[in-house]
Amino acid sequence: MTYTVTLKSSGKTFQAKPSQTILEAAADAGITIPYGCRSGMCGSCKGKLVSGDVMLEDYQESALTEQEKSDGLILCCKALATESITIDIRESEEEVIKSKVTPVRVESLEKLNQDVIKMKLKLPGDESLKFKAGQYIEFIMPDNSRRAFSLANPPHEDLLELHLRLIEGGKFTQFVFNEMKEKSIHRIDAPIGQFYLRESEKPIIFVAGGTGFAPVKSVIEDMIFNNINRPIFLYRGVGKFEDLYMHDLSLEWSNTIDEFTYIPVSQNQSSNSDQLRIGLVHEAVLEDFKCLNNVQVYCCGAPGLVQIAFESFVVKGLPEDEFFADAFTFAPPKKLMHTDQMK
Ligand code: FES
């Protein structure tokens, strides 16, 4: 049995099985609707249910507020059709690279500082992953749960590179830091996500909090490889200087690339504070730019950083559709609700 999903704007239709999310069914039909985390955490896949009914699986309240639910909004990555439906959501024009599950072998594990590990992964044989710089992968755990990590390497490199931060109480990162062995085999689903460079002549502001540097590194190295020359402002936010891994690489870019400005920002003073600005990374951007109406912003890090950067940058003139973000959190609260329970 399937239900028909109709997209209000284009009139396109596709079939969704009762066990499939709207996002999965759209992808199967070759239709791309916007998404980010695929886990009910970021809100990127929000659309309006015009008719019919859906069941919503677990999601995070920050991705869909009570008010939005009562206004008929749904998260397509968490909505299962329970009858034929019509939704109002913008379609993406971009080429879709369909993700697939593949085995990978851990080639190396290297500590970059006290709590960040660089992991390199190899696909079977001569295979390489086709992806856009800035996208992410999901590790599939033995219990089928998933952990998302951005790719830090540019697409022309064969080995996949991840930057993993040790999360207190985080089972997967504890496992990586304490038990994972080189040469071990795992499964990933990749590539995923809509965080990648959009064509434009505008200057780029990258705002990277912590390991949010990973996808930014991928995009910058891809720009270098493809000779894409645009003014770049790289803001990196950390808690203290010691958290600033790959600082030398960032300095090298600022010394060798024309119109590349690197601004590391630390929340706390430390012995090397003279090398950084002290404060919050989004506030450093607000201090440096009187107006943001003629730039693109690419922001990666904790959801709190992404949220406050978006809100404060839009107030300073940034067009909403020139802000691109990838935000991950780790454990959405349990929630299961039928849309007619929302009303
Ligand atoms: S993609 Fe649906 S909430 Fe993130």
py3Dmol code that shows the C-alpha trace and the ligand (Angstrom):
import py3Dmol

protein = """\
ATOM      1  CA  MET A   1       0.000   0.000   0.000  1.00  0.00           C
ATOM      2  CA  THR A   2       1.216   3.534  -0.749  1.00  0.00           C
ATOM      3  CA  TYR A   3      -0.152   7.041  -0.326  1.00  0.00           C
ATOM      4  CA  THR A   4       0.130   9.850  -2.835  1.00  0.00           C
ATOM      5  CA  VAL A   5       2.098  12.900  -1.757  1.00  0.00           C
ATOM      6  CA  THR A   6       1.413  16.055  -3.780  1.00  0.00           C
ATOM      7  CA  LEU A   7       3.710  19.082  -3.673  1.00  0.00           C
ATOM      8  CA  LYS A   8       1.486  22.139  -3.758  1.00  0.00           C
ATOM      9  CA  SER A   9       3.920  24.494  -5.504  1.00  0.00           C
ATOM     10  CA  SER A  10       4.801  22.308  -8.507  1.00  0.00           C
ATOM     11  CA  GLY A  11       1.903  19.854  -8.523  1.00  0.00           C
ATOM     12  CA  LYS A  12       4.452  16.997  -8.618  1.00  0.00           C
ATOM     13  CA  THR A  13       3.337  13.765  -6.975  1.00  0.00           C
ATOM     14  CA  PHE A  14       5.124  10.731  -5.587  1.00  0.00           C
ATOM     15  CA  GLN A  15       4.200   7.614  -3.650  1.00  0.00           C
ATOM     16  CA  ALA A  16       5.076   7.066   0.017  1.00  0.00           C
ATOM     17  CA  LYS A  17       4.869   3.748   1.855  1.00  0.00           C
ATOM     18  CA  PRO A  18       3.397   3.903   5.367  1.00  0.00           C
ATOM     19  CA  SER A  19       6.845   2.987   6.759  1.00  0.00           C
ATOM     20  CA  GLN A  20       8.684   5.687   4.807  1.00  0.00           C
ATOM     21  CA  THR A  21       9.232   9.301   5.793  1.00  0.00           C
ATOM     22  CA  ILE A  22       8.122  11.939   3.299  1.00  0.00           C
ATOM     23  CA  LEU A  23      11.781  12.884   2.866  1.00  0.00           C
ATOM     24  CA  GLU A  24      12.790   9.297   2.017  1.00  0.00           C
ATOM     25  CA  ALA A  25       9.881   8.839  -0.379  1.00  0.00           C
ATOM     26  CA  ALA A  26      10.688  12.118  -2.148  1.00  0.00           C
ATOM     27  CA  ALA A  27      14.345  11.083  -2.519  1.00  0.00           C
ATOM     28  CA  ASP A  28      13.282   7.718  -3.976  1.00  0.00           C
ATOM     29  CA  ALA A  29      11.224   9.612  -6.533  1.00  0.00           C
ATOM     30  CA  GLY A  30      14.220  11.816  -7.434  1.00  0.00           C
ATOM     31  CA  ILE A  31      12.662  14.885  -5.814  1.00  0.00           C
ATOM     32  CA  THR A  32      14.798  16.939  -3.463  1.00  0.00           C
ATOM     33  CA  ILE A  33      13.138  18.795  -0.674  1.00  0.00           C
ATOM     34  CA  PRO A  34      15.354  20.777   1.699  1.00  0.00           C
ATOM     35  CA  TYR A  35      16.836  18.863   4.614  1.00  0.00           C
ATOM     36  CA  GLY A  36      19.784  18.940   6.994  1.00  0.00           C
ATOM     37  CA  CYS A  37      20.043  16.465   9.858  1.00  0.00           C
ATOM     38  CA  ARG A  38      17.366  13.928   8.753  1.00  0.00           C
ATOM     39  CA  SER A  39      16.809  13.403  12.490  1.00  0.00           C
ATOM     40  CA  GLY A  40      14.199  15.931  13.528  1.00  0.00           C
ATOM     41  CA  MET A  41      16.755  18.296  14.973  1.00  0.00           C
ATOM     42  CA  CYS A  42      17.430  21.166  12.585  1.00  0.00           C
ATOM     43  CA  GLY A  43      14.046  22.145  11.131  1.00  0.00           C
ATOM     44  CA  SER A  44      15.376  22.413   7.559  1.00  0.00           C
ATOM     45  CA  CYS A  45      12.740  20.025   6.168  1.00  0.00           C
ATOM     46  CA  LYS A  46       9.781  21.932   7.566  1.00  0.00           C
ATOM     47  CA  GLY A  47       6.728  22.120   5.322  1.00  0.00           C
ATOM     48  CA  LYS A  48       3.049  22.923   5.683  1.00  0.00           C
ATOM     49  CA  LEU A  49       0.516  20.135   5.587  1.00  0.00           C
ATOM     50  CA  VAL A  50      -2.217  21.445   3.322  1.00  0.00           C
ATOM     51  CA  SER A  51      -4.434  18.352   3.392  1.00  0.00           C
ATOM     52  CA  GLY A  52      -4.386  14.806   4.734  1.00  0.00           C
ATOM     53  CA  ASP A  53      -2.715  13.544   7.868  1.00  0.00           C
ATOM     54  CA  VAL A  54       0.713  12.316   8.981  1.00  0.00           C
ATOM     55  CA  MET A  55       2.294  10.623  11.988  1.00  0.00           C
ATOM     56  CA  LEU A  56       5.342  12.399  13.421  1.00  0.00           C
ATOM     57  CA  GLU A  57       8.151  10.314  14.927  1.00  0.00           C
ATOM     58  CA  ASP A  58      10.676  11.550  17.519  1.00  0.00           C
ATOM     59  CA  TYR A  59      11.926  15.066  16.973  1.00  0.00           C
ATOM     60  CA  GLN A  60      13.442  17.913  18.897  1.00  0.00           C
ATOM     61  CA  GLU A  61      11.146  20.666  20.038  1.00  0.00           C
ATOM     62  CA  SER A  62      13.539  23.365  18.831  1.00  0.00           C
ATOM     63  CA  ALA A  63      13.070  22.028  15.278  1.00  0.00           C
ATOM     64  CA  LEU A  64       9.274  22.347  15.405  1.00  0.00           C
ATOM     65  CA  THR A  65       7.655  24.506  18.041  1.00  0.00           C
ATOM     66  CA  GLU A  66       4.207  24.005  19.515  1.00  0.00           C
ATOM     67  CA  GLN A  67       3.026  27.092  17.659  1.00  0.00           C
ATOM     68  CA  GLU A  68       4.320  25.765  14.332  1.00  0.00           C
ATOM     69  CA  LYS A  69       2.592  22.426  14.941  1.00  0.00           C
ATOM     70  CA  SER A  70      -0.697  24.139  15.601  1.00  0.00           C
ATOM     71  CA  ASP A  71      -0.172  26.107  12.385  1.00  0.00           C
ATOM     72  CA  GLY A  72      -0.020  22.781  10.500  1.00  0.00           C
ATOM     73  CA  LEU A  73       3.747  22.590   9.947  1.00  0.00           C
ATOM     74  CA  ILE A  74       5.478  19.196   9.844  1.00  0.00           C
ATOM     75  CA  LEU A  75       9.048  17.899   9.615  1.00  0.00           C
ATOM     76  CA  CYS A  76       9.309  15.848   6.415  1.00  0.00           C
ATOM     77  CA  CYS A  77      12.187  13.758   7.816  1.00  0.00           C
ATOM     78  CA  LYS A  78       9.917  12.607  10.656  1.00  0.00           C
ATOM     79  CA  ALA A  79       6.503  12.532   9.008  1.00  0.00           C
ATOM     80  CA  LEU A  80       4.904   9.272   7.853  1.00  0.00           C
ATOM     81  CA  ALA A  81       1.803   9.677   5.712  1.00  0.00           C
ATOM     82  CA  THR A  82      -1.279   7.957   7.097  1.00  0.00           C
ATOM     83  CA  GLU A  83      -3.333   8.900   4.039  1.00  0.00           C
ATOM     84  CA  SER A  84      -2.717  10.773   0.785  1.00  0.00           C
ATOM     85  CA  ILE A  85      -1.458  14.265   1.553  1.00  0.00           C
ATOM     86  CA  THR A  86      -0.606  17.624   0.000  1.00  0.00           C
ATOM     87  CA  ILE A  87       2.294  19.613   1.414  1.00  0.00           C
ATOM     88  CA  ASP A  88       3.573  23.095   0.756  1.00  0.00           C
ATOM     89  CA  ILE A  89       7.373  23.023   0.691  1.00  0.00           C
ATOM     90  CA  ARG A  90      10.009  24.514  -1.549  1.00  0.00           C
ATOM     91  CA  GLU A  91      11.838  22.088  -3.854  1.00  0.00           C
ATOM     92  CA  SER A  92      15.575  22.244  -4.332  1.00  0.00           C
ATOM     93  CA  GLU A  93      16.912  22.725  -7.860  1.00  0.00           C
ATOM     94  CA  GLU A  94      20.322  21.272  -6.978  1.00  0.00           C
ATOM     95  CA  GLU A  95      21.582  17.977  -8.337  1.00  0.00           C
ATOM     96  CA  VAL A  96      20.928  15.210  -5.814  1.00  0.00           C
ATOM     97  CA  ILE A  97      23.618  12.687  -4.963  1.00  0.00           C
ATOM     98  CA  LYS A  98      21.670   9.808  -3.485  1.00  0.00           C
ATOM     99  CA  SER A  99      23.248   8.478  -0.310  1.00  0.00           C
ATOM    100  CA  LYS A 100      24.126   4.802  -0.038  1.00  0.00           C
ATOM    101  CA  VAL A 101      25.257   2.452   2.675  1.00  0.00           C
ATOM    102  CA  THR A 102      28.821   1.221   2.253  1.00  0.00           C
ATOM    103  CA  PRO A 103      31.460  -0.490   4.393  1.00  0.00           C
ATOM    104  CA  VAL A 104      34.555   1.526   5.345  1.00  0.00           C
ATOM    105  CA  ARG A 105      37.864   0.644   6.949  1.00  0.00           C
ATOM    106  CA  VAL A 106      39.503   2.860   9.562  1.00  0.00           C
ATOM    107  CA  GLU A 107      42.869   3.812   8.031  1.00  0.00           C
ATOM    108  CA  SER A 108      44.151   6.027  10.839  1.00  0.00           C
ATOM    109  CA  LEU A 109      43.197   7.653  14.112  1.00  0.00           C
ATOM    110  CA  GLU A 110      45.191  10.715  15.170  1.00  0.00           C
ATOM    111  CA  LYS A 111      44.615  12.923  18.182  1.00  0.00           C
ATOM    112  CA  LEU A 112      44.584  16.583  17.143  1.00  0.00           C
ATOM    113  CA  ASN A 113      44.283  17.834  20.717  1.00  0.00           C
ATOM    114  CA  GLN A 114      42.991  16.674  24.082  1.00  0.00           C
ATOM    115  CA  ASP A 115      39.486  15.945  22.866  1.00  0.00           C
ATOM    116  CA  VAL A 116      39.494  15.924  19.052  1.00  0.00           C
ATOM    117  CA  ILE A 117      40.461  12.937  16.919  1.00  0.00           C
ATOM    118  CA  LYS A 118      41.074  12.948  13.176  1.00  0.00           C
ATOM    119  CA  MET A 119      39.777   9.721  11.643  1.00  0.00           C
ATOM    120  CA  LYS A 120      40.566   8.634   8.095  1.00  0.00           C
ATOM    121  CA  LEU A 121      38.336   6.079   6.375  1.00  0.00           C
ATOM    122  CA  LYS A 122      38.806   4.058   3.213  1.00  0.00           C
ATOM    123  CA  LEU A 123      36.089   2.682   0.962  1.00  0.00           C
ATOM    124  CA  PRO A 124      36.406  -0.840  -0.490  1.00  0.00           C
ATOM    125  CA  GLY A 125      38.858  -1.393  -3.387  1.00  0.00           C
ATOM    126  CA  ASP A 126      39.217   1.608  -5.702  1.00  0.00           C
ATOM    127  CA  GLU A 127      35.879   3.061  -4.759  1.00  0.00           C
ATOM    128  CA  SER A 128      35.633   6.722  -3.862  1.00  0.00           C
ATOM    129  CA  LEU A 129      32.724   8.689  -2.507  1.00  0.00           C
ATOM    130  CA  LYS A 130      31.043  11.201  -4.783  1.00  0.00           C
ATOM    131  CA  PHE A 131      29.964  14.106  -2.621  1.00  0.00           C
ATOM    132  CA  LYS A 132      29.834  17.874  -2.396  1.00  0.00           C
ATOM    133  CA  ALA A 133      32.364  19.572  -0.120  1.00  0.00           C
ATOM    134  CA  GLY A 134      30.581  20.301   3.151  1.00  0.00           C
ATOM    135  CA  GLN A 135      28.281  17.251   3.235  1.00  0.00           C
ATOM    136  CA  TYR A 136      28.276  14.681   6.021  1.00  0.00           C
ATOM    137  CA  ILE A 137      28.133  10.944   6.617  1.00  0.00           C
ATOM    138  CA  GLU A 138      26.338   8.806   9.164  1.00  0.00           C
ATOM    139  CA  PHE A 139      27.994   5.934  11.008  1.00  0.00           C
ATOM    140  CA  ILE A 140      25.538   3.051  11.338  1.00  0.00           C
ATOM    141  CA  MET A 141      25.902   1.394  14.711  1.00  0.00           C
ATOM    142  CA  PRO A 142      25.315  -2.334  15.357  1.00  0.00           C
ATOM    143  CA  ASP A 143      21.907  -1.438  16.858  1.00  0.00           C
ATOM    144  CA  ASN A 144      21.149   0.549  13.651  1.00  0.00           C
ATOM    145  CA  SER A 145      21.302   3.898  15.426  1.00  0.00           C
ATOM    146  CA  ARG A 146      23.287   6.542  13.582  1.00  0.00           C
ATOM    147  CA  ARG A 147      25.904   9.187  14.378  1.00  0.00           C
ATOM    148  CA  ALA A 148      26.455  12.085  11.975  1.00  0.00           C
ATOM    149  CA  PHE A 149      29.875  13.603  11.207  1.00  0.00           C
ATOM    150  CA  SER A 150      30.867  16.145   8.589  1.00  0.00           C
ATOM    151  CA  LEU A 151      33.460  15.238   5.996  1.00  0.00           C
ATOM    152  CA  ALA A 152      36.588  17.347   6.425  1.00  0.00           C
ATOM    153  CA  ASN A 153      38.362  16.321   3.207  1.00  0.00           C
ATOM    154  CA  PRO A 154      37.631  17.771  -0.243  1.00  0.00           C
ATOM    155  CA  PRO A 155      35.890  15.413  -2.717  1.00  0.00           C
ATOM    156  CA  HIS A 156      38.993  14.878  -4.888  1.00  0.00           C
ATOM    157  CA  GLU A 157      40.794  13.064  -2.029  1.00  0.00           C
ATOM    158  CA  ASP A 158      40.103   9.332  -1.755  1.00  0.00           C
ATOM    159  CA  LEU A 159      40.351   8.916   2.026  1.00  0.00           C
ATOM    160  CA  LEU A 160      37.444  10.316   3.997  1.00  0.00           C
ATOM    161  CA  GLU A 161      38.440  12.525   6.936  1.00  0.00           C
ATOM    162  CA  LEU A 162      36.350  13.188  10.036  1.00  0.00           C
ATOM    163  CA  HIS A 163      37.028  15.322  13.116  1.00  0.00           C
ATOM    164  CA  LEU A 164      35.430  13.790  16.195  1.00  0.00           C
ATOM    165  CA  ARG A 165      35.157  15.598  19.482  1.00  0.00           C
ATOM    166  CA  LEU A 166      34.972  13.579  22.665  1.00  0.00           C
ATOM    167  CA  ILE A 167      31.495  14.058  24.090  1.00  0.00           C
ATOM    168  CA  GLU A 168      31.092  13.486  27.797  1.00  0.00           C
ATOM    169  CA  GLY A 169      28.696  10.558  28.140  1.00  0.00           C
ATOM    170  CA  GLY A 170      28.621  10.133  24.340  1.00  0.00           C
ATOM    171  CA  LYS A 171      28.823   6.374  23.749  1.00  0.00           C
ATOM    172  CA  PHE A 172      30.147   6.541  20.213  1.00  0.00           C
ATOM    173  CA  THR A 173      32.903   9.094  20.754  1.00  0.00           C
ATOM    174  CA  GLN A 174      33.954   7.315  23.980  1.00  0.00           C
ATOM    175  CA  PHE A 175      34.231   4.158  21.890  1.00  0.00           C
ATOM    176  CA  VAL A 176      36.301   5.946  19.222  1.00  0.00           C
ATOM    177  CA  PHE A 177      38.692   7.449  21.787  1.00  0.00           C
ATOM    178  CA  ASN A 178      39.096   4.338  23.918  1.00  0.00           C
ATOM    179  CA  GLU A 179      38.416   1.227  21.874  1.00  0.00           C
ATOM    180  CA  MET A 180      38.217   1.747  18.121  1.00  0.00           C
ATOM    181  CA  LYS A 181      41.100   0.100  16.270  1.00  0.00           C
ATOM    182  CA  GLU A 182      42.767   0.988  13.007  1.00  0.00           C
ATOM    183  CA  LYS A 183      41.758  -1.452  10.215  1.00  0.00           C
ATOM    184  CA  SER A 184      38.392  -2.114  11.836  1.00  0.00           C
ATOM    185  CA  ILE A 185      35.400  -2.209   9.485  1.00  0.00           C
ATOM    186  CA  HIS A 186      32.234  -0.155   9.925  1.00  0.00           C
ATOM    187  CA  ARG A 187      29.208   0.882   7.897  1.00  0.00           C
ATOM    188  CA  ILE A 188      28.363   4.400   6.795  1.00  0.00           C
ATOM    189  CA  ASP A 189      25.521   6.046   4.890  1.00  0.00           C
ATOM    190  CA  ALA A 190      26.808   8.856   2.661  1.00  0.00           C
ATOM    191  CA  PRO A 191      26.780  11.521   1.376  1.00  0.00           C
ATOM    192  CA  ILE A 192      24.086  13.494   3.185  1.00  0.00           C
ATOM    193  CA  GLY A 193      23.214  17.142   3.658  1.00  0.00           C
ATOM    194  CA  GLN A 194      22.694  20.393   1.875  1.00  0.00           C
ATOM    195  CA  PHE A 195      25.599  22.329   3.340  1.00  0.00           C
ATOM    196  CA  TYR A 196      27.838  23.150   0.382  1.00  0.00           C
ATOM    197  CA  LEU A 197      29.071  26.222  -1.457  1.00  0.00           C
ATOM    198  CA  ARG A 198      26.439  28.096  -3.481  1.00  0.00           C
ATOM    199  CA  GLU A 199      27.522  29.841  -6.682  1.00  0.00           C
ATOM    200  CA  SER A 200      27.927  33.566  -6.159  1.00  0.00           C
ATOM    201  CA  GLU A 201      30.494  36.356  -6.429  1.00  0.00           C
ATOM    202  CA  LYS A 202      29.783  37.531  -2.897  1.00  0.00           C
ATOM    203  CA  PRO A 203      32.406  37.419  -0.151  1.00  0.00           C
ATOM    204  CA  ILE A 204      32.046  34.412   2.155  1.00  0.00           C
ATOM    205  CA  ILE A 205      31.974  34.482   5.929  1.00  0.00           C
ATOM    206  CA  PHE A 206      32.635  31.062   7.457  1.00  0.00           C
ATOM    207  CA  VAL A 207      31.669  30.756  11.126  1.00  0.00           C
ATOM    208  CA  ALA A 208      32.956  27.496  12.595  1.00  0.00           C
ATOM    209  CA  GLY A 209      32.458  26.543  16.226  1.00  0.00           C
ATOM    210  CA  GLY A 210      34.718  23.702  17.492  1.00  0.00           C
ATOM    211  CA  THR A 211      34.651  20.720  15.117  1.00  0.00           C
ATOM    212  CA  GLY A 212      32.288  22.718  12.906  1.00  0.00           C
ATOM    213  CA  PHE A 213      35.641  23.489  11.284  1.00  0.00           C
ATOM    214  CA  ALA A 214      35.510  20.092   9.513  1.00  0.00           C
ATOM    215  CA  PRO A 215      33.002  20.907   6.721  1.00  0.00           C
ATOM    216  CA  VAL A 216      34.501  24.384   6.376  1.00  0.00           C
ATOM    217  CA  LYS A 217      37.926  22.818   5.770  1.00  0.00           C
ATOM    218  CA  SER A 218      36.374  20.579   3.116  1.00  0.00           C
ATOM    219  CA  VAL A 219      34.790  23.567   1.333  1.00  0.00           C
ATOM    220  CA  ILE A 220      37.921  25.750   1.511  1.00  0.00           C
ATOM    221  CA  GLU A 221      40.192  22.972   0.228  1.00  0.00           C
ATOM    222  CA  ASP A 222      37.721  22.302  -2.583  1.00  0.00           C
ATOM    223  CA  MET A 223      37.736  26.005  -3.493  1.00  0.00           C
ATOM    224  CA  ILE A 224      41.547  25.945  -3.592  1.00  0.00           C
ATOM    225  CA  PHE A 225      41.516  22.807  -5.761  1.00  0.00           C
ATOM    226  CA  ASN A 226      39.018  24.315  -8.196  1.00  0.00           C
ATOM    227  CA  ASN A 227      40.594  27.805  -8.246  1.00  0.00           C
ATOM    228  CA  ILE A 228      37.453  29.454  -6.930  1.00  0.00           C
ATOM    229  CA  ASN A 229      38.525  32.926  -5.859  1.00  0.00           C
ATOM    230  CA  ARG A 230      36.211  34.823  -3.560  1.00  0.00           C
ATOM    231  CA  PRO A 231      37.050  36.955  -0.524  1.00  0.00           C
ATOM    232  CA  ILE A 232      36.933  34.667   2.530  1.00  0.00           C
ATOM    233  CA  PHE A 233      36.597  35.564   6.205  1.00  0.00           C
ATOM    234  CA  LEU A 234      37.139  32.525   8.426  1.00  0.00           C
ATOM    235  CA  TYR A 235      35.912  32.954  11.998  1.00  0.00           C
ATOM    236  CA  ARG A 236      36.714  30.026  14.298  1.00  0.00           C
ATOM    237  CA  GLY A 237      35.150  29.917  17.739  1.00  0.00           C
ATOM    238  CA  VAL A 238      36.616  27.880  20.603  1.00  0.00           C
ATOM    239  CA  GLY A 239      36.396  27.734  24.375  1.00  0.00           C
ATOM    240  CA  LYS A 240      40.160  28.254  24.825  1.00  0.00           C
ATOM    241  CA  PHE A 241      43.296  28.422  22.678  1.00  0.00           C
ATOM    242  CA  GLU A 242      44.115  24.733  23.223  1.00  0.00           C
ATOM    243  CA  ASP A 243      40.835  23.797  21.479  1.00  0.00           C
ATOM    244  CA  LEU A 244      41.988  25.442  18.251  1.00  0.00           C
ATOM    245  CA  TYR A 245      43.157  22.376  16.341  1.00  0.00           C
ATOM    246  CA  MET A 246      44.613  22.836  12.837  1.00  0.00           C
ATOM    247  CA  HIS A 247      45.370  26.457  13.740  1.00  0.00           C
ATOM    248  CA  ASP A 248      48.549  26.269  11.604  1.00  0.00           C
ATOM    249  CA  LEU A 249      46.568  25.190   8.555  1.00  0.00           C
ATOM    250  CA  SER A 250      44.190  28.116   9.011  1.00  0.00           C
ATOM    251  CA  LEU A 251      47.200  30.482   9.343  1.00  0.00           C
ATOM    252  CA  GLU A 252      48.751  28.973   6.222  1.00  0.00           C
ATOM    253  CA  TRP A 253      45.603  29.725   4.233  1.00  0.00           C
ATOM    254  CA  SER A 254      45.601  33.329   5.427  1.00  0.00           C
ATOM    255  CA  ASN A 255      49.284  33.660   4.426  1.00  0.00           C
ATOM    256  CA  THR A 256      48.994  32.039   1.004  1.00  0.00           C
ATOM    257  CA  ILE A 257      45.487  32.789  -0.321  1.00  0.00           C
ATOM    258  CA  ASP A 258      44.591  36.251  -1.644  1.00  0.00           C
ATOM    259  CA  GLU A 259      41.788  37.984   0.226  1.00  0.00           C
ATOM    260  CA  PHE A 260      41.681  35.374   2.999  1.00  0.00           C
ATOM    261  CA  THR A 261      41.200  36.689   6.531  1.00  0.00           C
ATOM    262  CA  TYR A 262      41.449  34.384   9.532  1.00  0.00           C
ATOM    263  CA  ILE A 263      39.933  35.429  12.864  1.00  0.00           C
ATOM    264  CA  PRO A 264      40.205  32.880  15.707  1.00  0.00           C
ATOM    265  CA  VAL A 265      37.995  33.766  18.671  1.00  0.00           C
ATOM    266  CA  SER A 266      38.193  32.282  22.162  1.00  0.00           C
ATOM    267  CA  GLN A 267      35.569  32.544  24.863  1.00  0.00           C
ATOM    268  CA  ASN A 268      38.238  32.413  27.571  1.00  0.00           C
ATOM    269  CA  GLN A 269      41.651  33.985  28.200  1.00  0.00           C
ATOM    270  CA  SER A 270      44.689  31.696  28.259  1.00  0.00           C
ATOM    271  CA  SER A 271      48.468  31.957  27.968  1.00  0.00           C
ATOM    272  CA  ASN A 272      48.211  32.309  24.169  1.00  0.00           C
ATOM    273  CA  SER A 273      45.361  34.811  24.235  1.00  0.00           C
ATOM    274  CA  ASP A 274      47.369  37.353  22.267  1.00  0.00           C
ATOM    275  CA  GLN A 275      46.853  35.159  19.175  1.00  0.00           C
ATOM    276  CA  LEU A 276      43.044  35.321  19.379  1.00  0.00           C
ATOM    277  CA  ARG A 277      40.134  37.633  19.909  1.00  0.00           C
ATOM    278  CA  ILE A 278      38.325  37.069  23.201  1.00  0.00           C
ATOM    279  CA  GLY A 279      34.550  36.790  23.128  1.00  0.00           C
ATOM    280  CA  LEU A 280      31.846  34.954  21.228  1.00  0.00           C
ATOM    281  CA  VAL A 281      32.492  34.102  17.609  1.00  0.00           C
ATOM    282  CA  HIS A 282      29.227  35.471  16.179  1.00  0.00           C
ATOM    283  CA  GLU A 283      29.784  38.720  18.086  1.00  0.00           C
ATOM    284  CA  ALA A 284      33.198  39.070  16.449  1.00  0.00           C
ATOM    285  CA  VAL A 285      31.443  39.001  13.050  1.00  0.00           C
ATOM    286  CA  LEU A 286      28.927  41.594  14.225  1.00  0.00           C
ATOM    287  CA  GLU A 287      31.771  43.825  15.447  1.00  0.00           C
ATOM    288  CA  ASP A 288      33.657  43.576  12.137  1.00  0.00           C
ATOM    289  CA  PHE A 289      30.780  44.044   9.680  1.00  0.00           C
ATOM    290  CA  LYS A 290      28.565  47.126   9.827  1.00  0.00           C
ATOM    291  CA  CYS A 291      26.191  45.511   7.344  1.00  0.00           C
ATOM    292  CA  LEU A 292      25.852  41.931   6.082  1.00  0.00           C
ATOM    293  CA  ASN A 293      23.608  42.555   3.099  1.00  0.00           C
ATOM    294  CA  ASN A 294      26.236  41.625   0.509  1.00  0.00           C
ATOM    295  CA  VAL A 295      27.827  38.429   1.845  1.00  0.00           C
ATOM    296  CA  GLN A 296      27.053  34.724   2.119  1.00  0.00           C
ATOM    297  CA  VAL A 297      27.426  33.112   5.549  1.00  0.00           C
ATOM    298  CA  TYR A 298      28.263  29.436   6.078  1.00  0.00           C
ATOM    299  CA  CYS A 299      27.905  28.510   9.737  1.00  0.00           C
ATOM    300  CA  CYS A 300      28.727  25.184  11.415  1.00  0.00           C
ATOM    301  CA  GLY A 301      28.717  24.253  15.043  1.00  0.00           C
ATOM    302  CA  ALA A 302      26.378  23.719  17.939  1.00  0.00           C
ATOM    303  CA  PRO A 303      22.704  24.491  17.261  1.00  0.00           C
ATOM    304  CA  GLY A 304      22.843  27.398  19.761  1.00  0.00           C
ATOM    305  CA  LEU A 305      25.611  29.063  17.744  1.00  0.00           C
ATOM    306  CA  VAL A 306      23.803  28.519  14.444  1.00  0.00           C
ATOM    307  CA  GLN A 307      20.565  29.917  15.844  1.00  0.00           C
ATOM    308  CA  ILE A 308      22.039  33.057  17.377  1.00  0.00           C
ATOM    309  CA  ALA A 309      24.246  33.687  14.349  1.00  0.00           C
ATOM    310  CA  PHE A 310      21.250  33.441  12.016  1.00  0.00           C
ATOM    311  CA  GLU A 311      19.053  35.716  14.102  1.00  0.00           C
ATOM    312  CA  SER A 312      21.671  38.374  14.763  1.00  0.00           C
ATOM    313  CA  PHE A 313      23.078  38.380  11.218  1.00  0.00           C
ATOM    314  CA  VAL A 314      19.622  38.794   9.657  1.00  0.00           C
ATOM    315  CA  VAL A 315      19.068  41.822  11.899  1.00  0.00           C
ATOM    316  CA  LYS A 316      22.333  43.212  10.445  1.00  0.00           C
ATOM    317  CA  GLY A 317      20.998  42.911   6.891  1.00  0.00           C
ATOM    318  CA  LEU A 318      21.948  39.358   5.870  1.00  0.00           C
ATOM    319  CA  PRO A 319      19.287  38.010   3.456  1.00  0.00           C
ATOM    320  CA  GLU A 320      17.808  34.873   5.082  1.00  0.00           C
ATOM    321  CA  ASP A 321      18.538  32.801   1.979  1.00  0.00           C
ATOM    322  CA  GLU A 322      22.247  33.683   2.111  1.00  0.00           C
ATOM    323  CA  PHE A 323      22.721  31.869   5.432  1.00  0.00           C
ATOM    324  CA  PHE A 324      23.715  28.196   5.173  1.00  0.00           C
ATOM    325  CA  ALA A 325      24.173  25.992   8.202  1.00  0.00           C
ATOM    326  CA  ASP A 326      24.779  22.497   9.406  1.00  0.00           C
ATOM    327  CA  ALA A 327      23.928  21.821  13.025  1.00  0.00           C
ATOM    328  CA  PHE A 328      24.099  18.563  14.927  1.00  0.00           C
ATOM    329  CA  THR A 329      22.899  17.614  18.345  1.00  0.00           C
ATOM    330  CA  PHE A 330      22.974  14.195  19.870  1.00  0.00           C
ATOM    331  CA  ALA A 331      19.792  12.970  21.508  1.00  0.00           C
ATOM    332  CA  PRO A 332      16.385  14.235  20.446  1.00  0.00           C
ATOM    333  CA  PRO A 333      13.742  13.816  23.140  1.00  0.00           C
ATOM    334  CA  LYS A 334      11.195  11.048  22.599  1.00  0.00           C
ATOM    335  CA  LYS A 335       7.969  12.191  21.086  1.00  0.00           C
ATOM    336  CA  LEU A 336       5.374  10.492  18.909  1.00  0.00           C
ATOM    337  CA  MET A 337       2.341  12.325  17.874  1.00  0.00           C
ATOM    338  CA  HIS A 338      -0.385  12.331  15.287  1.00  0.00           C
ATOM    339  CA  THR A 339      -1.049  15.678  13.653  1.00  0.00           C
ATOM    340  CA  ASP A 340      -4.616  15.663  14.881  1.00  0.00           C
ATOM    341  CA  GLN A 341      -3.206  15.492  18.420  1.00  0.00           C
ATOM    342  CA  MET A 342      -1.458  18.757  17.682  1.00  0.00           C
ATOM    343  CA  LYS A 343      -4.535  20.782  17.020  1.00  0.00           C
TER     344      LYS A 343
END
"""
ligand_1 = """\
4
FES
S 16.170 17.413 8.205
Fe 14.287 17.272 9.212
S 14.624 18.307 11.071
Fe 16.593 18.274 10.134
"""
view = py3Dmol.view(width=600, height=400)
view.addModel(protein, "pdb")
view.setStyle({"model": 0}, {"cartoon": {"style": "trace"}})
view.addModel(ligand_1, "xyz")
view.setStyle({"model": 1}, {"stick": {}})
view.zoomTo()
view.show()
